[in-house]
Amino acid sequence: MDKWIELVKAKMSELKITQEILAERLEMSQGGIGHWLTKRRQPGIEDMNRVLQALGLGFLEVAMVIREAEDSQEDEVCLTQKYNPYFRYPVSDWRETSVVRDGEQGQYRFELSDYHAKGAAFWLTVVGDAMTAPSGLSIAEGMLILVDPDIEALPSKLVIAQWPNTSEAIFRKLIEEGGQHYLVPLNPTYPKALYTEECRIIGVVVQATAKF
């Protein structure tokens, strides 16, 4: 909600639109707009999208999100990136995770994210239920996961890994136990696997999104 208010206020300032003008566009009272922007009342998703549309912005999506913490450099971030933080990343296939590059954009569809990747990030669609947990963090089949190959794969990170002599990758959580590293599914019915130097970490999962 705070982010939506910040975005709306920034866009209104940029377009020099007052609450009265915005209210006219939405065919509602200025007081109603004021209540939303001061958090006295909370609009639903449909009303939030009506406001964004009136300001020439895109619709919101309902999403579950996992995020990697980013260094705070707000003073150095330009207004466009701060208030319109959307980036396009290609949706890859599990057998193509090592070849997704900007030079091959024509082969892929793209999805937006407000995550500013450090490397050549890409989306994957979760296949199977190995990362579906009975409680806590759970990433179900069909969700989109955003992979950043330039994030360091440390214990507790969700990673995309690839075993030697195979073109297909797997999605697991990297953990450390007794000085050893393991690739562990969130679904306890699947076995964990010992992580060795032969296994290649393709990238760290920085965001997971389910669309409705």
Buried (B, 14 or more C-beta within 10 A) or exposed (E): EEEBBEBBEBBBEBEEBEBEBBBBBBEBEBEBBBBBBEEEEEBEEEBBBBBBEBBEBEEEEEBEEBEBEEEEEEEEEEEEEEBBBEBEBBBBBBEBBBEBEEEEEEEBEEBBBEBEBBEBBBBBEBEEBBBBBEEEEBBBEEBBBBBBBEBEBEEEBBBBBBBEEEEEBBBBBBBEEEEEBBBBBBBEEBEBBEBEEEBEBBBBBBBBBBEE
